[in-house]
Amino acid sequence: MKIGISCYPSYGGSGVVATELAMALAARGDEVHVISYAPPSRLSLCDPHLFYHEVLVPHYPLFEYPPYSLALATKMVEVARFQRLDLMHVHYAVPNAVSAVLARQILAPQPLPVVTTLHGTDITLVGNDPSYLETTRFGILQSDAVTTVSEALRRATLEQLAVDRSIDVVPNFIDPARFEAVQNHPGARRWAHEGEKILVHISNFRPVKRVEDVVRVFSRVHRRVPCRLLLVGDGPERARVEQMCRELGTCDRIVFTGNLPAVEEVLVGADLFLLPSETESFGLAALEALACRVPVIATRVGGLPEVVSHGETGFLYPVGDVDAMADAAIELLEDPQRHEGFAEAARRQALDRFTQDAVVERYRRVYERVAIRR
């Protein structure tokens, strides 16, 4: 098939999943055209079946805010028309789904089925904003197929946007080969001193990730267990987190690595992964931690219970329950035998339920369904 994939070129979950999917489809022999305003962080164009198309947004004095959605629709039309695409798969509802629907109308009678994958904040935050709600709902209803990355997000979409349509749940995934390749890599141990445990957090440092709670948990844990914290990522909350580290006197034990595209090279060798988010539609970083044999301590929100098994591969607690998270972390770190059991279960669950081949095949079935219908 000839497939267009549009996404945000971010370090966040939607951009990562879209990029990994594009590369996996190309590796299977599909011709894939990635469309965005910048190359996604993990995109490798070594495969001859994989192409990248940049969306250029002109800056005119008339436009106080450049109309990216229109430029995106125009690029979709161009790529679909001249590459003879079989369908367009867009990740994130705003504006990608609406732009794809517009492109489909411009191209008529040439068919261009639209598959929209919802990733979370495009529904729970952006999509609920009155400024975008109606266009978000329109894009979802007009798509030929809609998928969400978790059952929790599917329910939230139906309830919060009041849409009446079928939605497939296709979870995020990991490529086992990437994680196998780093099994003997020192990974997180590069930052550890003798006898220290390593805790890791990965996010875009937005308020919803509650990175300050990560620091609070770590502050309690390191009083009992010699340990170090790796904070991977960057974003608007970083300055506040750095200030908190100074106030708590933990700066010498916390490392800010910035954004790293190959997160497995940091996760492998770590002892615990912390994800105390206010909401998570899926929790891709948690899945990547499990794949690296790292138990996860997180909040019981959104799709995280579909990824982390409480008491088996990690622990889940209410939002803001820093004491419970810290106690669970200490309990695991002080019991090597139990920690090893959690680590083995984490790796096994990631491979059994979220492998790339199985999930990509589910997307492929959605593609074939909408292509035949069109």
C-alpha positions in Angstrom: 0.0 0.0 0.0 0.9 3.7 -0.4 0.3 5.3 3.0 0.6 8.9 4.1 1.3 9.5 7.8 1.0 13.0 9.4 2.1 13.7 12.9 3.8 16.3 15.1 7.6 15.9 15.0 7.8 15.9 18.8 9.5 13.8 21.5 6.1 13.0 22.9 4.1 9.8 22.4 2.1 10.7 19.3 5.1 11.7 17.3 7.2 8.7 18.4 4.4 6.2 17.7 3.7 7.7 14.3 7.4 7.6 13.4 7.9 4.0 14.6 4.8 2.9 12.7 6.0 4.6 9.5 9.3 2.8 9.7 7.7 -0.5 10.6 5.3 -0.3 7.6 8.2 0.6 5.3 10.2 -2.3 6.5 7.3 -4.6 5.5 7.3 -3.2 2.0 4.7 -0.5 2.1 5.5 2.9 0.6 5.2 5.4 3.4 5.2 9.2 3.1 5.6 11.2 6.4 4.2 14.7 6.3 5.0 17.3 9.0 6.6 20.7 9.5 9.9 19.2 10.6 11.5 15.7 10.6 10.2 13.6 13.5 12.9 13.0 16.1 13.2 9.3 15.6 12.7 9.2 11.8 15.4 7.4 9.9 15.1 7.6 6.1 17.5 4.8 5.3 14.7 2.6 4.0 14.0 3.2 0.3 10.2 2.8 1.0 10.2 5.7 3.4 9.9 9.4 2.4 9.5 12.7 4.2 7.6 15.8 3.0 8.0 19.1 4.8 5.0 21.4 5.3 6.1 25.0 4.6 4.0 27.7 6.2 4.4 31.2 4.6 4.6 34.2 6.9 2.6 37.1 5.6 2.0 40.3 7.5 -1.8 39.7 7.1 -1.5 36.5 9.2 -0.8 37.2 12.9 -0.8 33.4 13.3 0.4 31.4 10.3 -2.4 29.0 9.1 -0.6 25.7 9.5 -3.8 23.6 9.1 -4.3 25.0 5.6 -0.7 24.5 4.6 -0.9 20.9 5.9 -4.0 20.2 3.9 -2.4 21.6 0.8 0.7 19.4 1.3 -1.5 16.3 1.9 -3.3 17.0 -1.4 0.0 17.4 -3.2 1.5 14.2 -1.8 -1.7 12.2 -2.3 -2.3 13.3 -5.8 1.2 12.8 -7.2 2.2 9.8 -5.1 -1.2 8.1 -5.6 -1.7 7.4 -1.9 -4.2 4.7 -0.9 -5.0 6.5 2.4 -3.9 9.1 4.9 -3.2 8.1 8.5 -3.1 11.2 10.8 -1.9 11.2 14.4 -3.5 13.8 16.7 -6.9 15.3 16.0 -6.1 19.0 15.8 -5.4 20.0 13.1 -4.3 16.8 11.4 -7.7 15.1 11.1 -9.5 18.2 10.0 -6.7 19.0 7.4 -6.9 15.4 6.1 -10.7 15.6 5.7 -10.3 18.9 3.8 -7.6 17.3 1.6 -10.0 14.4 0.8 -12.7 16.8 -0.3 -10.3 18.8 -2.5 -9.1 15.6 -4.1 -12.5 14.2 -5.0 -13.3 12.2 -7.0 -9.8 10.7 -6.3 -10.4 8.7 -3.1 -8.3 9.3 0.0 -9.6 7.4 3.0 -8.7 9.1 6.3 -7.6 7.1 9.4 -7.3 9.2 12.6 -5.5 8.0 15.7 -6.2 9.8 18.9 -3.4 10.0 21.4 -4.9 11.7 24.5 -4.4 15.4 25.0 -6.0 16.0 21.6 -9.2 14.9 23.3 -8.8 15.5 27.0 -7.2 19.0 26.7 -7.2 20.5 23.2 -10.3 18.8 22.0 -12.3 19.9 25.1 -11.4 23.5 24.6 -14.4 25.5 23.3 -12.1 27.0 20.7 -11.5 23.5 19.1 -14.3 21.3 20.3 -16.6 21.4 17.3 -13.8 21.1 14.7 -12.3 18.2 16.7 -15.7 16.4 16.7 -16.1 17.1 13.0 -12.7 15.6 12.2 -13.5 12.5 14.2 -16.9 12.0 12.7 -15.7 12.6 9.2 -12.8 10.2 9.4 -13.2 6.8 7.7 -11.8 5.1 10.7 -10.8 6.2 14.2 -8.4 4.5 16.6 -7.4 5.3 20.2 -4.3 4.0 22.0 -6.3 2.7 25.0 -9.7 1.7 26.1 -9.7 4.5 28.6 -9.2 7.0 25.8 -11.9 5.4 23.7 -14.4 5.9 26.5 -13.2 9.5 27.1 -13.6 10.3 23.5 -17.2 9.0 23.3 -18.2 10.7 26.6 -16.4 14.1 26.4 -17.0 14.8 22.7 -20.4 13.1 22.5 -19.5 11.3 19.3 -21.6 8.4 18.1 -19.3 6.2 16.0 -17.2 3.0 16.2 -13.6 3.4 17.5 -10.9 0.8 17.4 -8.5 0.4 20.2 -4.9 -0.1 18.9 -2.3 0.2 21.6 1.1 1.7 21.4 4.0 -0.7 20.8 7.7 -1.4 21.1 10.2 -2.9 18.7 11.8 -5.8 20.6 14.9 -5.6 18.5 15.7 -2.0 19.8 15.5 -3.2 23.4 17.4 -6.4 22.7 20.3 -4.4 21.2 20.9 -2.6 24.4 20.7 -5.4 26.9 24.4 -5.4 27.5 24.7 -1.6 27.3 25.6 0.1 30.6 22.7 2.5 30.1 21.6 4.3 33.3 24.5 2.8 35.2 26.8 5.3 33.6 25.5 7.9 36.0 25.5 5.7 39.1 28.1 5.8 41.8 29.2 2.7 43.7 26.2 1.1 45.5 23.6 3.5 44.1 20.2 2.7 42.6 19.0 4.6 39.6 15.5 6.1 39.3 14.4 7.5 35.9 11.6 9.8 34.7 11.0 10.7 31.0 8.5 13.3 29.9 7.9 16.6 28.1 8.0 18.4 31.5 4.5 19.8 31.2 2.4 20.5 34.3 0.3 17.4 33.6 3.4 15.2 34.1 3.8 16.4 37.7 7.6 16.3 37.5 7.7 18.0 40.9 6.1 14.9 42.4 9.0 12.9 40.8 11.4 15.0 42.8 9.4 14.7 46.0 9.3 10.9 45.7 13.0 10.7 45.0 13.7 13.0 48.0 12.0 10.6 50.3 13.5 7.5 48.7 17.1 8.7 48.9 16.9 9.2 52.6 16.6 5.4 53.0 18.3 4.1 49.9 21.5 5.4 48.2 20.2 6.4 44.8 20.3 8.9 41.9 17.6 10.3 39.7 17.8 10.8 35.9 15.3 13.3 34.5 15.1 12.8 30.7 13.3 15.4 28.6 12.7 19.1 28.6 9.8 21.5 28.7 8.1 24.4 30.5 8.3 23.0 34.1 12.1 22.4 34.0 13.0 25.7 35.7 10.6 25.0 38.5 11.9 21.5 39.0 15.5 22.7 39.1 14.5 25.3 41.7 12.8 22.6 43.8 16.0 20.5 43.6 17.9 23.4 45.1 15.4 23.9 47.9 15.5 20.2 48.8 19.2 20.0 48.6 19.2 17.1 46.1 20.8 18.7 43.1 24.0 16.7 43.5 22.0 13.5 43.1 19.8 14.6 40.1 20.9 14.6 36.5 19.0 16.5 33.8 19.9 14.8 30.5 17.6 16.8 28.1 15.8 15.2 25.2 17.2 11.9 24.1 15.7 10.1 21.1 17.0 6.6 22.0 15.5 6.4 25.5 16.3 2.7 25.8 20.0 3.6 26.1 19.0 5.4 29.4 16.3 3.0 30.7 18.4 -0.2 30.5 20.2 -0.7 33.7 17.8 1.5 35.7 16.1 0.2 38.9 12.8 2.1 38.8 10.7 4.3 36.5 8.6 7.0 38.0 5.5 8.4 36.2 3.2 10.3 38.6 1.2 12.0 35.8 -2.2 13.7 36.4 -3.4 11.9 33.3 -1.9 9.5 30.7 -3.9 8.2 27.7 -1.5 5.3 27.4 2.0 5.8 28.9 4.5 5.0 26.2 7.4 5.8 28.4 6.1 3.3 31.0 5.9 0.6 28.3 9.5 1.4 27.2 10.6 1.1 30.8 8.9 -2.3 31.1 10.6 -3.5 27.9 14.0 -2.6 29.6 13.1 -4.7 32.7 12.4 -1.6 34.8 9.4 -1.8 37.2 7.1 1.3 37.0 5.6 3.3 39.9 2.9 5.5 38.5 -0.6 7.0 39.0 -3.8 5.0 38.5 -5.1 7.2 35.7 -6.2 6.9 32.1 -4.6 4.0 30.2 -1.8 3.3 32.7 -3.7 0.4 34.3 -3.8 -1.2 30.8 0.0 -1.1 30.7 1.2 -1.5 34.3 0.0 -4.5 36.3 -0.3 -3.3 40.0 1.7 -5.6 42.2 3.2 -7.5 39.3 5.2 -5.2 37.0 4.9 -2.1 39.2 2.6 -0.1 41.5 -0.2 2.3 40.8 -1.5 5.0 43.2 -3.8 8.0 43.2 -2.6 11.3 41.8 -0.4 13.2 44.3 0.1 10.3 46.7 3.8 10.9 47.0 4.2 9.0 50.3 2.7 5.8 48.9 4.9 6.0 45.8 8.0 6.5 47.8 7.1 3.7 50.2 6.6 1.3 47.3 9.9 2.4 45.7 11.8 1.8 49.0 10.1 -1.6 49.4 11.2 -2.8 45.9 14.7 -1.4 46.1 15.3 -3.0 49.5 14.1 -6.4 48.3 16.4 -7.6 45.5 14.6 -10.9 45.0 11.2 -9.2 44.6 12.6 -6.5 42.4 14.0 -9.2 40.1 10.6 -10.8 39.9 9.0 -7.5 38.9 11.7 -6.9 36.3 11.2 -10.3 34.7 7.4 -9.8 34.6 7.8 -6.3 33.2 9.9 -7.5 30.2 7.6 -10.5 29.6 4.4 -8.4 29.7 5.9 -5.9 27.2 6.8 -8.6 24.8 3.6 -10.6 25.2 1.1 -7.7 24.8 2.8 -4.8 23.0 5.1 -6.1 20.3 5.5 -4.1 17.1 4.5 -6.9 14.6 1.2 -7.6 16.3 0.2 -4.0 16.6 1.3 -3.0 13.1 -0.8 -5.8 11.8 -3.8 -4.4 13.6 -3.3 -1.1 11.9 -2.9 -2.8 8.6 -6.3 -4.4 9.0 -7.8 -1.0 9.6 -6.2 0.3 6.5 -7.5 -2.6 4.4 -11.0 -2.1 5.7 -11.2 1.6 4.9 -9.5 1.1 1.5 -12.0 -1.5 0.5 -14.9 0.6 1.7 -13.8 3.7 -0.3 
